[in-house]
Amino acid sequence: MLWQKGRASDNVVEDGGGGGGGPRFGGGRGLGLGGIILVVIVGLLFGKNPGEILQLLGNMAGDGGTEAPQQTAPAGNDEQTLFVKKVLGSTEDVWGQVFRASGQQYPAPRLVLFRGGVQSACGAASSAMGPFYCPGDRQVYLDLGFFQEMQDRFQAAGDFARAYVIAHEVGHHIQNIIGVMDQVEQQARRGAPMQGADGLSVRQELQADCFAGVWANHAQQQLNWLETGDVEAALNAANQIGDDALQKRARGYAVPDSFTHGSSAERVRWFRQGLSSGDLKNCDTFSASQL
């Protein structure tokens, strides 16, 4: 992947460790439904007990006082950070173009680089939870160590595989600003199941995969930066982090009733759908009868 051809984003910052004491939550409200859903999803994905994570966050919140502002600084220009800047810059250019075509302005997210742990509007998070998007502050969070984990733990190497991960999280930002996340939260409150092979969480994650594919389609048109094997690397990444693949790796078998992100085949299918079409209209996972 000729990622150097991209424009570097100015929206990549580094977490400065913000404020002493335990993590504090915005407005004194703690985790809302969206934050709890986020914890459950990432906990299950990376083999953590969501209940233990929620209990830990609750204890940490109890130690806090007033809200502490997040400390950030402009990110450096080492090779990995520059790669992130270039990929995020491409997402800004692509989604900016897509939104302008419909007469709207694209509100680009910030991407916060952190090491070990970070405080967001969705609560505290550790690097073990992997990259995530917080709708509360409209920011993507990434520990660069995850890229090495992708290669070592998930056998998903390659620049375009890493770019896919960033684009997937930006896909959640798209869902947030167009109202998909609000609709999911409303349905969850009415009792619609989040988990499970046909649950809202799976449909939301697969749509983010499809949005990542839409980005990849337009980015290639803009920059012509893909090389032989790049698409296969991204598809392999989608395949390696399917719920069934992760569960089989962790416990030897898959439990579809606990799926949160979709099977390997589904993740590959929806990323490929966005990649081949380049059209958001082809990413309606919520109306799809078959995922």
Backbone hydrogen bonds, N-H to C=O, Kabsch-Sander energy under -0.5 kcal/mol:
donor,donor_aa,acceptor,acceptor_aa,energy
2,L,225,W,-3.2
3,W,1,M,-1.8
5,K,2,L,-1.9
6,G,3,W,-1.7
9,S,85,K,-1.9
13,V,11,N,-0.6
13,V,111,L,-2.6
14,E,73,A,-3.2
15,D,113,L,-3.2
16,G,71,Q,-3.9
28,G,25,F,-1.9
29,R,26,G,-1.6
36,I,32,G,-2.4
37,I,33,L,-2.8
38,L,34,G,-2.1
39,V,35,G,-2.2
40,V,36,I,-2.6
41,I,37,I,-2.6
42,V,38,L,-2.6
43,G,39,V,-2.4
44,L,40,V,-2.4
45,L,41,I,-2.3
46,F,42,V,-2.0
47,G,44,L,-1.1
48,K,43,G,-3.2
53,I,49,N,-2.0
54,L,50,P,-2.7
55,Q,51,G,-2.3
56,L,52,E,-2.4
57,L,53,I,-2.6
58,G,54,L,-2.4
59,N,55,Q,-2.3
60,M,56,L,-2.5
61,A,57,L,-2.6
62,G,58,G,-1.8
63,D,59,N,-1.0
63,D,60,M,-0.6
64,G,60,M,-0.6
64,G,61,A,-1.0
65,G,66,T,-0.6
72,T,70,Q,-0.6
73,A,14,E,-1.7
75,A,12,V,-1.6
82,L,78,D,-2.9
83,F,79,E,-2.2
84,V,80,Q,-2.1
85,K,81,T,-2.4
86,K,82,L,-2.4
87,V,83,F,-2.5
88,L,84,V,-2.8
89,G,85,K,-2.4
90,S,86,K,-1.8
91,T,87,V,-2.1
92,E,88,L,-2.2
93,D,89,G,-2.1
94,V,90,S,-2.8
95,W,91,T,-2.7
96,G,92,E,-1.9
97,Q,93,D,-1.7
98,V,94,V,-2.4
99,F,95,W,-2.6
100,R,96,G,-2.2
101,A,97,Q,-1.8
102,S,98,V,-0.6
102,S,99,F,-1.1
103,G,100,R,-2.0
104,Q,99,F,-2.8
108,A,106,Y,-1.2
110,R,138,R,-1.0
111,L,11,N,-2.8
112,V,110,R,-0.5
112,V,140,V,-3.5
113,L,13,V,-3.2
113,L,111,L,-0.6
114,F,142,L,-1.7
117,G,115,R,-1.7
118,V,125,A,-2.7
120,S,123,G,-2.3
123,G,120,S,-1.7
125,A,118,V,-2.5
127,S,116,G,-2.7
129,M,126,S,-1.8
130,G,127,S,-1.6
132,F,141,Y,-1.9
134,C,139,Q,-2.6
137,D,134,C,-0.7
138,R,134,C,-1.1
139,Q,134,C,-1.3
140,V,110,R,-2.7
141,Y,132,F,-3.2
142,L,112,V,-2.5
144,L,114,F,-0.5
144,L,142,L,-0.6
146,F,143,D,-2.7
147,F,144,L,-1.4
148,Q,144,L,-0.6
149,E,145,G,-1.8
150,M,146,F,-2.6
151,Q,147,F,-1.3
152,D,148,Q,-2.7
153,R,149,E,-2.9
154,F,149,E,-1.3
154,F,150,M,-0.5
156,A,150,M,-2.6
157,A,155,Q,-0.5
162,R,158,G,-1.7
163,A,159,D,-2.4
164,Y,160,F,-2.1
165,V,161,A,-1.3
166,I,162,R,-1.7
167,A,163,A,-2.8
168,H,164,Y,-2.3
169,E,165,V,-1.8
170,V,166,I,-2.2
171,G,167,A,-1.8
172,H,168,H,-1.2
173,H,169,E,-1.2
174,I,170,V,-2.1
175,Q,171,G,-2.0
176,N,172,H,-2.1
177,I,173,H,-2.4
178,I,174,I,-1.8
179,G,176,N,-0.8
180,V,175,Q,-1.7
181,M,175,Q,-1.2
183,Q,179,G,-1.9
184,V,180,V,-2.4
185,E,181,M,-2.4
186,Q,182,D,-2.3
187,Q,183,Q,-2.4
188,A,184,V,-2.5
189,R,185,E,-2.1
190,R,186,Q,-1.3
191,G,188,A,-1.5
192,A,187,Q,-2.4
196,G,259,F,-1.9
199,G,196,G,-2.1
200,L,193,P,-2.4
201,S,194,M,-1.9
202,V,194,M,-0.7
203,R,199,G,-2.0
204,Q,200,L,-2.5
205,E,201,S,-2.6
206,L,202,V,-2.6
207,Q,203,R,-1.7
208,A,204,Q,-1.7
209,D,205,E,-1.8
210,C,206,L,-2.1
211,F,207,Q,-2.8
212,A,208,A,-2.0
213,G,209,D,-1.8
214,V,210,C,-2.2
215,W,211,F,-2.5
216,A,212,A,-2.3
217,N,213,G,-2.2
218,H,214,V,-2.1
219,A,215,W,-3.1
220,Q,216,A,-2.0
221,Q,217,N,-1.5
222,Q,218,H,-2.2
223,L,219,A,-2.8
224,N,220,Q,-2.1
230,D,227,E,-2.2
233,A,229,G,-1.8
234,A,230,D,-2.0
235,L,231,V,-2.6
236,N,232,E,-2.3
237,A,233,A,-2.0
238,A,234,A,-2.3
239,N,235,L,-2.0
240,Q,236,N,-2.6
241,I,237,A,-1.5
242,G,239,N,-1.0
243,D,262,G,-3.1
246,L,242,G,-2.6
247,Q,243,D,-2.7
248,K,244,D,-2.4
249,R,245,A,-2.0
250,A,246,L,-1.9
251,R,247,Q,-3.3
252,G,247,Q,-0.7
252,G,248,K,-1.1
253,Y,247,Q,-0.7
258,S,255,V,-2.4
259,F,256,P,-1.7
267,R,263,S,-2.5
268,V,264,S,-2.4
269,R,265,A,-2.4
270,W,266,E,-2.5
271,F,267,R,-2.0
272,R,268,V,-2.6
273,Q,269,R,-2.0
274,G,270,W,-1.9
275,L,271,F,-2.4
276,S,272,R,-2.7
277,S,273,Q,-1.7
278,G,274,G,-2.6
282,N,279,D,-1.7
283,C,280,L,-2.1
284,D,281,K,-0.6
285,T,283,C,-2.0
287,S,284,D,-0.7
288,A,284,D,-0.6
